[in-house]
């Protein structure tokens, strides 16, 4: 569980300008429509294998999403709602020595109520997974894979109608992409007497895949959800180094690592707006 706070800090530094004001950060945060926390069990192939899931091979992550637009579906019954005026603040004025309170109103634009629509969101996320080992049992591989971060585009079927099933059951599909890198990956080559030479692996690659899931309203703005994802995560050039530059890297060490495949996630989505 310790990786989730790390992800939150990472997202903070991504979305918040390092030299920006508190107001700039507030403007960014207020546009977030939902925040999700999840854990998932993933697959591996090639020269790495997954350890027991859910105990040792789990991906922890966090996503923040921003609503972009709503597209009415062909069968949607739409209705225009007049905006009118809404109170925004109160001001106290002095009228000949007597305090008087004035309520300030601002105009509200007309809006559209739709019985069914596709909501388009953009997500910014961070995750990290570990729990893999080498298929070749003559050496050991350990470490993690980290997103830098991930960017997603989602489409969610929803409704403005109070009693519509799409208010309680949210169906979401999308794509996810971004850079990933090997984080503190080590290959340990046994040399006898319980000791081993430690090699450090580095690599970056581009991930791409699809996501489909369903969320159910539990309490007002809290949605437990399940998502299925298939991602292409293949490191085609892994560089191994040793403290002694003249040391030869064993030929049996993998020069590529493939974590492509399906994963199943369970999590909690907090709907902010």
DOFIZA-358877 format. One line per 2 residues: number of its first residue (from 1); their letters; for each residue x, y, z of N, C-alpha, C, CB. Coordinates in steps of 0.1 Angstrom, whole numbers, padded with zeros to 4 digits, always signed. Glycine has a CB too. Example, Ala and Ser with C-alpha at 12.3 -4.5 7.8 and 13.67 -1.06 7.14 Angstrom:
2
1> AS> +0132 -0057 +0078 +0123 -0045 +0078 +0132 -0033 +0078 +0113 -0045 +0090  +0128 -0022 +0071 +0137 -0011 +0071 +0129 +0000 +0079 +0141 -0006 +0057
// end
This chain:
273
1> XX> +0008 -0012 +0000 +0000 +0000 +0000 +0008 +0013 +0000 -0009 +0000 +0012  +0021 +0012 +0003 +0029 +0024 +0004 +0031 +0031 -0009 +0042 +0020 +0010
3> XX> +0028 +0024 -0021 +0031 +0031 -0033 +0020 +0041 -0037 +0032 +0020 -0044  +0008 +0039 -0031 -0003 +0049 -0035 +0001 +0063 -0031 -0016 +0044 -0028
5> XX> +0006 +0065 -0018 +0010 +0079 -0015 +0021 +0084 -0024 +0015 +0080 -0001  +0030 +0075 -0028 +0040 +0080 -0038 +0034 +0085 -0050 +0050 +0068 -0040
7> XX> +0024 +0077 -0055 +0017 +0082 -0067 +0010 +0095 -0066 +0007 +0071 -0072  +0004 +0097 -0054 -0003 +0110 -0052 +0007 +0122 -0052 -0010 +0110 -0038
9> XX> +0019 +0120 -0046 +0029 +0130 -0046 +0034 +0132 -0061 +0041 +0126 -0038  +0035 +0122 -0068 +0040 +0123 -0082 +0030 +0131 -0090 +0042 +0109 -0089
11> XX> +0017 +0128 -0089 +0006 +0136 -0095 +0006 +0150 -0091 -0007 +0129 -0093  +0009 +0153 -0078 +0009 +0167 -0074 +0020 +0175 -0081 +0012 +0167 -0058
13> XX> +0032 +0169 -0083 +0042 +0177 -0089 +0040 +0178 -0104 +0056 +0170 -0086  +0033 +0168 -0110 +0030 +0169 -0124 +0020 +0180 -0127 +0025 +0156 -0129
15> XX> +0009 +0181 -0120 -0002 +0190 -0123 +0000 +0204 -0117 -0015 +0185 -0118  +0009 +0205 -0107 +0011 +0218 -0100 +0024 +0224 -0105 +0011 +0216 -0085
17> XX> +0024 +0236 -0110 +0036 +0243 -0114 +0045 +0245 -0102 +0033 +0256 -0121  +0058 +0242 -0104 +0068 +0243 -0093 +0069 +0257 -0087 +0081 +0238 -0098
19> XX> +0067 +0267 -0096 +0069 +0281 -0092 +0055 +0288 -0093 +0079 +0288 -0100  +0044 +0280 -0094 +0031 +0286 -0095 +0026 +0291 -0081 +0022 +0277 -0101
21> XX> +0015 +0299 -0082 +0009 +0304 -0070 -0001 +0293 -0064 +0002 +0317 -0072  -0005 +0296 -0052 -0016 +0287 -0046 -0029 +0288 -0054 -0018 +0291 -0031
23> XX> -0031 +0300 -0060 -0043 +0301 -0068 -0043 +0293 -0080 -0045 +0316 -0071  -0031 +0292 -0087 -0030 +0284 -0099 -0032 +0269 -0096 -0016 +0286 -0105
25> XX> -0027 +0265 -0084 -0029 +0251 -0081 -0044 +0248 -0077 -0021 +0247 -0068  -0050 +0258 -0071 -0065 +0257 -0068 -0073 +0256 -0080 -0069 +0269 -0059
27> XX> -0069 +0264 -0091 -0076 +0264 -0103 -0075 +0250 -0110 -0071 +0274 -0113  -0064 +0243 -0109 -0062 +0230 -0115 -0070 +0220 -0107 -0047 +0226 -0115
29> XX> -0070 +0220 -0094 -0076 +0210 -0086 -0092 +0211 -0088 -0073 +0212 -0071  -0097 +0223 -0089 -0112 +0225 -0089 -0117 +0219 -0102 -0115 +0239 -0088
31> XX> -0109 +0217 -0112 -0114 +0211 -0125 -0114 +0196 -0125 -0105 +0216 -0136  -0108 +0190 -0115 -0108 +0175 -0114 -0122 +0170 -0112 -0098 +0170 -0103
33> XX> -0127 +0161 -0121 -0140 +0156 -0119 -0141 +0143 -0111 -0146 +0153 -0133  -0130 +0135 -0111 -0130 +0123 -0102 -0116 +0119 -0099 -0138 +0112 -0109
35> XX> -0115 +0112 -0088 -0102 +0106 -0084 -0104 +0091 -0081 -0096 +0113 -0072  -0095 +0083 -0087 -0097 +0068 -0085 -0084 +0062 -0079 -0099 +0061 -0099
37> XX> -0086 +0053 -0070 -0076 +0045 -0064 -0078 +0030 -0067 -0075 +0047 -0048  -0068 +0023 -0071 -0071 +0009 -0076 -0059 +0000 -0073 -0074 +0009 -0090
39> XX> -0061 -0012 -0074 -0051 -0023 -0074 -0055 -0033 -0085 -0049 -0030 -0060  -0045 -0038 -0092 -0048 -0047 -0103 -0038 -0059 -0103 -0048 -0040 -0116
41> XX> -0042 -0069 -0109 -0034 -0081 -0112 -0031 -0082 -0126 -0041 -0095 -0106  -0018 -0083 -0130 -0014 -0082 -0144 -0008 -0095 -0149 -0004 -0070 -0145
43> XX> -0004 -0095 -0161 +0002 -0107 -0168 +0016 -0104 -0173 -0007 -0112 -0179  +0024 -0114 -0175 +0037 -0113 -0180 +0040 -0124 -0190 +0048 -0113 -0169
45> XX> +0050 -0122 -0198 +0053 -0132 -0209 +0068 -0132 -0211 +0045 -0130 -0222  +0073 -0141 -0220 +0087 -0141 -0224 +0096 -0146 -0213 +0091 -0128 -0228
47> XX> +0106 -0138 -0209 +0116 -0143 -0199 +0113 -0139 -0185 +0130 -0138 -0203  +0101 -0133 -0183 +0097 -0130 -0169 +0084 -0136 -0166 +0096 -0114 -0167
49> XX> +0081 -0139 -0154 +0069 -0145 -0150 +0063 -0138 -0137 +0071 -0160 -0146  +0050 -0138 -0136 +0044 -0132 -0125 +0043 -0141 -0113 +0029 -0128 -0129
51> XX> +0046 -0134 -0101 +0044 -0142 -0089 +0030 -0143 -0085 +0053 -0135 -0077  +0027 -0149 -0073 +0013 -0151 -0069 +0006 -0137 -0069 +0013 -0158 -0055
53> XX> -0006 -0137 -0074 -0015 -0126 -0074 -0027 -0129 -0065 -0019 -0121 -0088  -0032 -0122 -0056 -0030 -0107 -0055 -0019 -0104 -0044 -0043 -0101 -0051
55> XX> -0013 -0113 -0039 -0004 -0111 -0027 +0010 -0104 -0031 -0001 -0123 -0020  +0016 -0109 -0042 +0029 -0105 -0046 +0031 -0098 -0059 +0038 -0117 -0046
57> XX> +0020 -0099 -0068 +0021 -0093 -0081 +0010 -0083 -0083 +0022 -0104 -0092  +0010 -0072 -0077 -0001 -0063 -0077 +0004 -0049 -0082 -0008 -0061 -0063
59> XX> -0005 -0043 -0090 -0002 -0029 -0095 -0011 -0020 -0087 -0006 -0028 -0111  -0004 -0010 -0080 -0011 +0000 -0073 -0011 +0013 -0081 -0005 +0002 -0059
61> XX> -0023 +0020 -0081 -0023 +0032 -0089 -0033 +0042 -0085 -0025 +0029 -0103  -0032 +0054 -0090 -0042 +0065 -0088 -0044 +0073 -0101 -0037 +0075 -0076
63> XX> -0056 +0077 -0104 -0060 +0084 -0116 -0068 +0097 -0112 -0067 +0076 -0126  -0065 +0108 -0118 -0073 +0120 -0117 -0079 +0123 -0131 -0065 +0132 -0112
65> XX> -0092 +0125 -0132 -0098 +0127 -0145 -0105 +0141 -0146 -0109 +0116 -0148  -0105 +0146 -0158 -0110 +0159 -0161 -0121 +0157 -0172 -0099 +0169 -0166
67> XX> -0133 +0162 -0169 -0144 +0162 -0179 -0141 +0171 -0190 -0158 +0165 -0172  -0143 +0166 -0203 -0140 +0174 -0215 -0154 +0179 -0221 -0132 +0166 -0225
69> XX> -0163 +0169 -0223 -0175 +0173 -0230 -0185 +0161 -0228 -0174 +0176 -0245  -0198 +0164 -0231 -0208 +0154 -0231 -0215 +0153 -0245 -0219 +0157 -0220
71> XX> -0216 +0141 -0250 -0221 +0140 -0264 -0235 +0132 -0263 -0211 +0132 -0273  -0246 +0138 -0266 -0259 +0131 -0265 -0259 +0119 -0275 -0270 +0140 -0269
73> XX> -0265 +0108 -0270 -0266 +0096 -0278 -0278 +0097 -0287 -0268 +0083 -0269  -0279 +0090 -0298 -0290 +0092 -0308 -0304 +0091 -0302 -0288 +0082 -0319
75> XX> -0306 +0083 -0292 -0319 +0081 -0286 -0322 +0090 -0274 -0321 +0066 -0282  -0313 +0099 -0271 -0314 +0107 -0259 -0326 +0118 -0261 -0301 +0115 -0256
77> XX> -0333 +0119 -0250 -0344 +0130 -0249 -0337 +0142 -0243 -0356 +0125 -0241  -0336 +0153 -0250 -0329 +0164 -0245 -0338 +0176 -0241 -0319 +0169 -0255
79> XX> -0335 +0183 -0231 -0343 +0194 -0227 -0334 +0206 -0223 -0352 +0190 -0215  -0337 +0218 -0228 -0329 +0230 -0224 -0334 +0235 -0211 -0330 +0240 -0235
81> XX> -0324 +0238 -0202 -0327 +0243 -0189 -0322 +0258 -0189 -0321 +0235 -0177  -0331 +0267 -0186 -0327 +0281 -0186 -0318 +0284 -0174 -0340 +0290 -0186
83> XX> -0308 +0292 -0177 -0298 +0294 -0166 -0303 +0304 -0156 -0286 +0300 -0172  -0308 +0315 -0159 -0313 +0325 -0150 -0301 +0332 -0142 -0322 +0319 -0140
85> XX> -0304 +0334 -0129 -0294 +0341 -0121 -0292 +0333 -0108 -0298 +0355 -0117  -0279 +0333 -0103 -0277 +0326 -0090 -0269 +0335 -0081 -0269 +0313 -0093
87> XX> -0271 +0334 -0068 -0264 +0342 -0058 -0249 +0336 -0057 -0271 +0342 -0044  -0240 +0345 -0057 -0226 +0341 -0056 -0219 +0346 -0043 -0218 +0346 -0068
89> XX> -0223 +0357 -0038 -0217 +0362 -0026 -0225 +0373 -0020 -0202 +0368 -0029  -0222 +0377 -0007 -0228 +0388 -0001 -0218 +0399 +0003 -0236 +0383 +0012
91> XX> -0223 +0411 +0001 -0214 +0423 +0005 -0221 +0431 +0015 -0210 +0431 -0008  -0213 +0436 +0025 -0219 +0445 +0035 -0215 +0459 +0031 -0214 +0441 +0049
93> XX> -0225 +0468 +0030 -0222 +0482 +0026 -0227 +0491 +0037 -0229 +0485 +0013  -0221 +0503 +0038 -0225 +0513 +0048 -0234 +0523 +0042 -0212 +0520 +0054
95> XX> -0247 +0524 +0046 -0256 +0534 +0041 -0259 +0544 +0052 -0269 +0526 +0036  -0252 +0555 +0052 -0254 +0566 +0062 -0253 +0561 +0076 -0268 +0572 +0060
97> XX> -0242 +0553 +0078 -0239 +0548 +0091 -0246 +0535 +0095 -0243 +0558 +0101  -0255 +0530 +0087 -0262 +0518 +0089 -0257 +0506 +0080 -0277 +0520 +0088
99> XX> -0254 +0495 +0086 -0249 +0484 +0078 -0260 +0477 +0070 -0242 +0473 +0087  -0258 +0475 +0058 -0268 +0468 +0049 -0261 +0457 +0041 -0274 +0479 +0040
101> XX> -0268 +0446 +0040 -0262 +0434 +0033 -0268 +0434 +0019 -0265 +0421 +0041  -0260 +0433 +0009 -0264 +0432 -0005 -0259 +0418 -0010 -0258 +0443 -0013
103> XX> -0269 +0411 -0016 -0265 +0398 -0022 -0262 +0400 -0037 -0277 +0388 -0020  -0251 +0395 -0041 -0246 +0396 -0055 -0250 +0384 -0063 -0231 +0399 -0056
105> XX> -0257 +0386 -0075 -0261 +0376 -0084 -0252 +0376 -0097 -0276 +0377 -0087  -0250 +0364 -0103 -0244 +0364 -0116 -0252 +0355 -0125 -0230 +0357 -0114
107> XX> -0252 +0359 -0138 -0260 +0351 -0148 -0254 +0337 -0149 -0260 +0358 -0161  -0263 +0327 -0152 -0260 +0313 -0154 -0264 +0310 -0168 -0267 +0304 -0144
109> XX> -0255 +0304 -0176 -0258 +0301 -0190 -0268 +0289 -0190 -0245 +0297 -0197  -0276 +0289 -0201 -0285 +0278 -0203 -0277 +0265 -0205 -0294 +0280 -0216
111> XX> -0283 +0254 -0200 -0277 +0241 -0201 -0286 +0231 -0207 -0273 +0236 -0187  -0281 +0220 -0211 -0289 +0209 -0217 -0289 +0197 -0208 -0282 +0205 -0231
113> XX> -0302 +0192 -0205 -0304 +0180 -0198 -0306 +0169 -0208 -0316 +0181 -0188  -0298 +0158 -0206 -0299 +0147 -0216 -0302 +0134 -0209 -0285 +0145 -0224
115> XX> -0311 +0126 -0214 -0315 +0114 -0208 -0304 +0103 -0209 -0328 +0108 -0214  -0296 +0104 -0219 -0284 +0095 -0221 -0274 +0102 -0230 -0289 +0081 -0228
117> XX> -0261 +0101 -0225 -0250 +0107 -0232 -0237 +0100 -0230 -0249 +0122 -0228  -0228 +0103 -0238 -0214 +0098 -0236 -0205 +0109 -0231 -0208 +0092 -0250
119> XX> -0201 +0107 -0219 -0192 +0117 -0212 -0177 +0114 -0216 -0194 +0118 -0197  -0170 +0124 -0221 -0156 +0122 -0225 -0147 +0128 -0214 -0153 +0129 -0239
121> XX> -0138 +0120 -0209 -0129 +0125 -0199 -0115 +0122 -0203 -0132 +0118 -0185  -0106 +0131 -0198 -0091 +0128 -0200 -0086 +0125 -0186 -0084 +0141 -0206
123> XX> -0078 +0115 -0185 -0072 +0111 -0172 -0057 +0112 -0172 -0076 +0097 -0169  -0052 +0116 -0160 -0038 +0116 -0157 -0035 +0107 -0146 -0033 +0131 -0154
125> XX> -0027 +0097 -0148 -0025 +0086 -0138 -0011 +0082 -0135 -0033 +0074 -0142  -0009 +0075 -0124 +0004 +0070 -0120 +0001 +0056 -0114 +0011 +0079 -0109
127> XX> +0010 +0047 -0118 +0010 +0033 -0112 +0023 +0027 -0112 +0000 +0024 -0119  +0025 +0017 -0104 +0037 +0010 -0103 +0034 -0005 -0099 +0047 +0016 -0092
129> XX> +0041 -0014 -0106 +0039 -0028 -0102 +0052 -0035 -0101 +0030 -0035 -0113  +0052 -0046 -0093 +0064 -0054 -0091 +0059 -0069 -0090 +0072 -0050 -0078
131> XX> +0067 -0077 -0083 +0063 -0091 -0081 +0065 -0100 -0093 +0048 -0091 -0078  +0076 -0097 -0101 +0079 -0106 -0112 +0093 -0112 -0109 +0079 -0098 -0125
133> XX> +0095 -0123 -0116 +0108 -0130 -0115 +0112 -0136 -0128 +0107 -0141 -0104  +0124 -0141 -0129 +0130 -0147 -0141 +0124 -0161 -0143 +0145 -0146 -0141
135> XX> +0121 -0164 -0156 +0118 -0178 -0159 +0130 -0187 -0157 +0112 -0179 -0174  +0142 -0182 -0161 +0154 -0189 -0159 +0158 -0189 -0144 +0166 -0183 -0168
137> XX> +0158 -0201 -0138 +0160 -0201 -0123 +0175 -0201 -0119 +0154 -0213 -0117  +0184 -0199 -0129 +0198 -0198 -0126 +0202 -0184 -0121 +0207 -0202 -0138
139> XX> +0193 -0174 -0122 +0196 -0161 -0117 +0182 -0155 -0112 +0202 -0151 -0128  +0183 -0144 -0105 +0171 -0138 -0099 +0169 -0123 -0105 +0172 -0137 -0084
141> XX> +0156 -0120 -0108 +0153 -0106 -0112 +0143 -0101 -0102 +0147 -0106 -0127  +0145 -0088 -0098 +0136 -0081 -0089 +0135 -0066 -0093 +0140 -0083 -0074
143> XX> +0125 -0060 -0089 +0124 -0045 -0092 +0109 -0042 -0094 +0132 -0042 -0103  +0107 -0031 -0101 +0094 -0026 -0104 +0093 -0019 -0118 +0089 -0016 -0093
145> XX> +0081 -0017 -0123 +0079 -0009 -0135 +0070 +0003 -0131 +0072 -0018 -0146  +0073 +0015 -0135 +0067 +0027 -0131 +0062 +0035 -0143 +0076 +0035 -0122
147> XX> +0050 +0040 -0142 +0045 +0050 -0152 +0050 +0064 -0150 +0029 +0050 -0153  +0051 +0072 -0161 +0058 +0085 -0160 +0050 +0097 -0166 +0070 +0084 -0167
149> XX> +0038 +0100 -0164 +0027 +0092 -0160 +0020 +0086 -0172 +0018 +0100 -0150  +0008 +0081 -0169 -0001 +0076 -0180 -0012 +0087 -0183 -0008 +0063 -0176
151> XX> -0015 +0088 -0196 -0026 +0096 -0201 -0037 +0087 -0207 -0021 +0107 -0211  -0049 +0090 -0203 -0060 +0082 -0208 -0071 +0090 -0213 -0066 +0073 -0196
153> XX> -0079 +0085 -0222 -0091 +0091 -0227 -0103 +0081 -0225 -0090 +0096 -0242  -0113 +0085 -0218 -0124 +0076 -0215 -0137 +0081 -0221 -0125 +0075 -0200
155> XX> -0146 +0072 -0224 -0160 +0075 -0227 -0169 +0068 -0218 -0163 +0072 -0242  -0178 +0075 -0210 -0186 +0069 -0200 -0201 +0071 -0204 -0183 +0074 -0186
157> XX> -0209 +0061 -0205 -0223 +0062 -0207 -0230 +0067 -0194 -0230 +0049 -0212  -0237 +0078 -0195 -0244 +0083 -0183 -0257 +0090 -0186 -0234 +0093 -0175
159> XX> -0263 +0096 -0176 -0276 +0103 -0178 -0278 +0114 -0168 -0287 +0092 -0177  -0286 +0124 -0172 -0290 +0135 -0163 -0303 +0132 -0156 -0291 +0148 -0171
161> XX> -0310 +0121 -0161 -0323 +0118 -0155 -0321 +0111 -0142 -0331 +0109 -0165  -0328 +0116 -0132 -0326 +0111 -0118 -0327 +0096 -0116 -0336 +0118 -0109
163> XX> -0337 +0090 -0122 -0340 +0076 -0120 -0335 +0067 -0132 -0355 +0073 -0119  -0326 +0072 -0140 -0321 +0064 -0151 -0311 +0054 -0145 -0314 +0073 -0161
165> XX> -0310 +0041 -0150 -0301 +0032 -0146 -0286 +0036 -0148 -0303 +0018 -0152  -0284 +0045 -0158 -0271 +0050 -0161 -0266 +0060 -0150 -0270 +0056 -0175
167> XX> -0274 +0064 -0141 -0269 +0072 -0130 -0263 +0063 -0119 -0281 +0080 -0124  -0267 +0050 -0118 -0262 +0041 -0108 -0252 +0031 -0114 -0274 +0033 -0103
169> XX> -0253 +0029 -0127 -0244 +0019 -0133 -0236 +0026 -0144 -0252 +0007 -0139  -0223 +0028 -0143 -0215 +0036 -0152 -0207 +0026 -0160 -0207 +0046 -0145
171> XX> -0208 +0026 -0173 -0201 +0018 -0182 -0190 +0026 -0189 -0210 +0010 -0193  -0177 +0023 -0188 -0167 +0031 -0193 -0157 +0023 -0202 -0159 +0037 -0182
173> XX> -0153 +0029 -0213 -0143 +0023 -0222 -0133 +0034 -0226 -0149 +0017 -0235  -0121 +0031 -0229 -0111 +0041 -0233 -0098 +0035 -0237 -0109 +0050 -0221
175> XX> -0088 +0044 -0239 -0075 +0040 -0242 -0065 +0046 -0232 -0071 +0044 -0257  -0054 +0040 -0230 -0044 +0044 -0220 -0030 +0044 -0227 -0044 +0036 -0207
177> XX> -0022 +0054 -0224 -0009 +0054 -0231 +0001 +0062 -0222 -0010 +0061 -0245  +0013 +0063 -0226 +0023 +0070 -0219 +0037 +0062 -0218 +0018 +0073 -0205
179> XX> +0047 +0069 -0212 +0060 +0062 -0210 +0060 +0054 -0197 +0071 +0073 -0210  +0067 +0043 -0197 +0070 +0036 -0185 +0085 +0033 -0185 +0061 +0022 -0185
181> XX> +0090 +0031 -0173 +0104 +0028 -0171 +0106 +0017 -0160 +0112 +0041 -0167  +0118 +0010 -0162 +0122 +0001 -0151 +0127 +0009 -0139 +0133 -0009 -0157
183> XX> +0122 +0005 -0127 +0126 +0012 -0115 +0133 +0002 -0106 +0113 +0018 -0109  +0146 +0005 -0103 +0154 -0003 -0094 +0154 -0018 -0097 +0149 -0001 -0079
185> XX> +0155 -0021 -0110 +0155 -0035 -0115 +0169 -0041 -0113 +0150 -0037 -0129  +0170 -0052 -0107 +0183 -0059 -0105 +0182 -0073 -0109 +0186 -0058 -0090
187> XX> +0193 -0078 -0115 +0195 -0092 -0118 +0207 -0097 -0109 +0198 -0094 -0133  +0204 -0107 -0102 +0214 -0113 -0092 +0219 -0126 -0097 +0208 -0114 -0078
189> XX> +0232 -0126 -0100 +0239 -0138 -0105 +0246 -0145 -0094 +0249 -0135 -0117  +0242 -0157 -0089 +0248 -0164 -0078 +0263 -0168 -0081 +0240 -0177 -0075
191> XX> +0271 -0166 -0071 +0286 -0169 -0073 +0290 -0179 -0062 +0294 -0157 -0072  +0280 -0184 -0054 +0283 -0194 -0044 +0284 -0188 -0030 +0297 -0201 -0047
193> XX> +0282 -0197 -0020 +0282 -0193 -0006 +0271 -0183 -0003 +0296 -0187 -0002  +0260 -0184 -0010 +0249 -0175 -0008 +0251 -0161 -0013 +0246 -0174 +0007
195> XX> +0262 -0158 -0020 +0264 -0145 -0025 +0261 -0144 -0040 +0279 -0141 -0023  +0261 -0132 -0045 +0258 -0130 -0059 +0262 -0116 -0064 +0243 -0132 -0062
197> XX> +0266 -0116 -0077 +0269 -0103 -0084 +0255 -0096 -0088 +0277 -0105 -0097  +0255 -0083 -0084 +0242 -0076 -0087 +0244 -0067 -0099 +0238 -0068 -0074
199> XX> +0236 -0069 -0109 +0235 -0061 -0121 +0223 -0052 -0121 +0236 -0069 -0134  +0224 -0040 -0126 +0213 -0030 -0126 +0208 -0028 -0140 +0217 -0017 -0119
201> XX> +0194 -0030 -0141 +0188 -0029 -0154 +0180 -0016 -0156 +0179 -0040 -0156  +0182 -0010 -0168 +0175 +0003 -0171 +0168 +0001 -0184 +0184 +0015 -0171
203> XX> +0157 +0008 -0186 +0150 +0008 -0199 +0137 +0017 -0198 +0147 -0006 -0203  +0133 +0022 -0209 +0121 +0029 -0211 +0114 +0024 -0223 +0123 +0044 -0211
205> XX> +0100 +0025 -0223 +0093 +0022 -0235 +0080 +0029 -0235 +0091 +0006 -0236  +0072 +0028 -0246 +0059 +0034 -0248 +0049 +0024 -0246 +0058 +0041 -0262
207> XX> +0039 +0026 -0237 +0028 +0016 -0235 +0015 +0021 -0242 +0026 +0014 -0220  +0007 +0012 -0246 -0005 +0015 -0253 -0015 +0004 -0251 -0003 +0018 -0268
209> XX> -0028 +0007 -0248 -0037 -0003 -0246 -0051 +0002 -0244 -0034 -0012 -0234  -0061 -0007 -0243 -0075 -0004 -0241 -0080 -0008 -0227 -0083 -0011 -0252
211> XX> -0091 -0001 -0223 -0097 -0002 -0210 -0112 -0003 -0212 -0093 +0009 -0200  -0118 -0012 -0204 -0132 -0013 -0203 -0136 -0017 -0189 -0138 -0024 -0214
213> XX> -0146 -0010 -0184 -0150 -0013 -0170 -0164 -0009 -0167 -0140 -0007 -0161  -0168 -0012 -0155 -0181 -0009 -0150 -0180 -0004 -0135 -0191 -0021 -0151
215> XX> -0187 +0006 -0132 -0188 +0012 -0118 -0202 +0012 -0113 -0181 +0026 -0117  -0204 +0010 -0100 -0217 +0010 -0094 -0218 +0020 -0083 -0221 -0005 -0089
217> XX> -0228 +0028 -0083 -0230 +0038 -0072 -0232 +0031 -0059 -0242 +0048 -0075  -0224 +0034 -0049 -0225 +0028 -0036 -0231 +0038 -0026 -0211 +0023 -0031
219> XX> -0224 +0049 -0024 -0229 +0060 -0016 -0227 +0073 -0025 -0221 +0062 -0003  -0237 +0081 -0025 -0238 +0093 -0033 -0227 +0095 -0043 -0237 +0105 -0024
221> XX> -0215 +0098 -0040 -0204 +0101 -0050 -0193 +0091 -0050 -0199 +0115 -0048  -0195 +0079 -0044 -0185 +0069 -0043 -0189 +0057 -0052 -0183 +0064 -0028
223> XX> -0180 +0053 -0061 -0183 +0042 -0071 -0172 +0031 -0070 -0184 +0048 -0085  -0175 +0020 -0064 -0166 +0008 -0066 -0166 +0004 -0080 -0170 -0003 -0056
225> XX> -0155 +0000 -0086 -0155 -0004 -0100 -0145 -0016 -0103 -0151 +0008 -0108  -0148 -0022 -0114 -0139 -0033 -0119 -0136 -0029 -0134 -0146 -0047 -0118
227> XX> -0123 -0031 -0137 -0119 -0027 -0151 -0110 -0038 -0156 -0112 -0014 -0151  -0112 -0041 -0169 -0103 -0050 -0176 -0094 -0042 -0186 -0111 -0061 -0184
229> XX> -0082 -0045 -0186 -0072 -0037 -0195 -0063 -0047 -0202 -0064 -0027 -0186  -0060 -0043 -0214 -0050 -0050 -0222 -0039 -0040 -0226 -0055 -0058 -0234
231> XX> -0027 -0042 -0222 -0017 -0032 -0225 -0005 -0038 -0232 -0012 -0025 -0212  +0001 -0031 -0241 +0014 -0035 -0247 +0025 -0028 -0239 +0015 -0031 -0262
233> XX> +0033 -0036 -0232 +0043 -0030 -0223 +0056 -0038 -0226 +0039 -0031 -0208  +0063 -0036 -0237 +0075 -0043 -0240 +0087 -0035 -0240 +0073 -0050 -0254
235> XX> +0097 -0038 -0232 +0110 -0031 -0232 +0119 -0039 -0241 +0116 -0031 -0217  +0122 -0033 -0253 +0129 -0040 -0263 +0144 -0039 -0262 +0125 -0035 -0277
237> XX> +0149 -0030 -0253 +0163 -0028 -0251 +0166 -0025 -0237 +0168 -0017 -0260  +0169 -0036 -0229 +0173 -0035 -0215 +0188 -0034 -0214 +0166 -0046 -0207
239> XX> +0193 -0024 -0207 +0207 -0023 -0205 +0211 -0027 -0191 +0212 -0008 -0207  +0221 -0037 -0190 +0225 -0042 -0177 +0239 -0036 -0174 +0226 -0057 -0177
241> XX> +0241 -0031 -0162 +0254 -0026 -0158 +0259 -0032 -0145 +0254 -0010 -0157  +0272 -0032 -0143 +0278 -0037 -0131 +0287 -0026 -0126 +0286 -0050 -0134
243> XX> +0290 -0027 -0113 +0299 -0016 -0107 +0313 -0016 -0113 +0300 -0019 -0092  +0317 -0028 -0118 +0330 -0029 -0125 +0327 -0028 -0140 +0338 -0042 -0121
245> XX> +0331 -0017 -0147 +0328 -0016 -0161 +0334 -0027 -0169 +0332 -0002 -0166  +0345 -0033 -0165 +0351 -0044 -0173 +0344 -0057 -0171 +0366 -0045 -0169
247> XX> +0335 -0058 -0162 +0328 -0070 -0159 +0318 -0073 -0171 +0320 -0069 -0146  +0318 -0086 -0176 +0310 -0090 -0187 +0296 -0094 -0182 +0316 -0101 -0195
249> XX> +0286 -0088 -0189 +0272 -0092 -0185 +0269 -0106 -0190 +0262 -0081 -0191  +0264 -0115 -0182 +0261 -0129 -0186 +0251 -0129 -0198 +0255 -0137 -0175
251> XX> +0254 -0137 -0208 +0246 -0138 -0220 +0231 -0142 -0217 +0252 -0147 -0230  +0229 -0150 -0206 +0216 -0155 -0204 +0207 -0144 -0198 +0217 -0167 -0194
253> XX> +0212 -0133 -0194 +0203 -0122 -0189 +0195 -0117 -0201 +0212 -0110 -0183  +0182 -0114 -0198 +0173 -0110 -0209 +0176 -0096 -0214 +0158 -0110 -0205
255> XX> +0177 -0094 -0227 +0179 -0081 -0233 +0166 -0074 -0236 +0187 -0082 -0246  +0155 -0081 -0234 +0142 -0074 -0235 +0132 -0080 -0224 +0135 -0076 -0249
257> XX> +0123 -0072 -0219 +0114 -0077 -0209 +0100 -0073 -0214 +0116 -0071 -0195  +0091 -0083 -0214 +0077 -0081 -0220 +0067 -0083 -0209 +0075 -0091 -0232
259> XX> +0060 -0072 -0206 +0049 -0073 -0196 +0036 -0070 -0203 +0051 -0062 -0185  +0035 -0072 -0216 +0023 -0071 -0224 +0013 -0081 -0220 +0025 -0071 -0239
261> XX> +0000 -0077 -0220 -0010 -0087 -0217 -0022 -0080 -0209 -0005 -0098 -0209  -0031 -0089 -0204 -0043 -0084 -0197 -0040 -0081 -0182 -0054 -0093 -0199
263> XX> -0049 -0073 -0177 -0049 -0071 -0162 -0063 -0068 -0158 -0039 -0059 -0158  -0066 -0071 -0145 -0079 -0069 -0139 -0077 -0060 -0127 -0086 -0083 -0136
265> XX> -0085 -0049 -0127 -0084 -0039 -0116 -0096 -0038 -0108 -0080 -0025 -0122  -0095 -0036 -0095 -0106 -0032 -0087 -0102 -0020 -0079 -0110 -0044 -0077
267> XX> -0112 -0011 -0078 -0109 +0002 -0071 -0121 +0010 -0067 -0100 +0010 -0080  -0118 +0022 -0062 -0128 +0031 -0057 -0127 +0044 -0065 -0127 +0034 -0042
269> XX> -0138 +0049 -0071 -0138 +0062 -0078 -0146 +0072 -0070 -0143 +0060 -0092  -0140 +0083 -0067 -0147 +0094 -0060 -0151 +0105 -0070 -0138 +0100 -0048
271> XX> -0164 +0106 -0072 -0169 +0116 -0082 -0170 +0129 -0075 -0183 +0111 -0087  -0162 +0139 -0080 -0162 +0152 -0074 -0172 +0162 -0081 -0148 +0158 -0075
273> X> -0175 +0159 -0093 -0185 +0168 -0100 -0191 +0160 -0112 -0179 +0181 -0105
// end
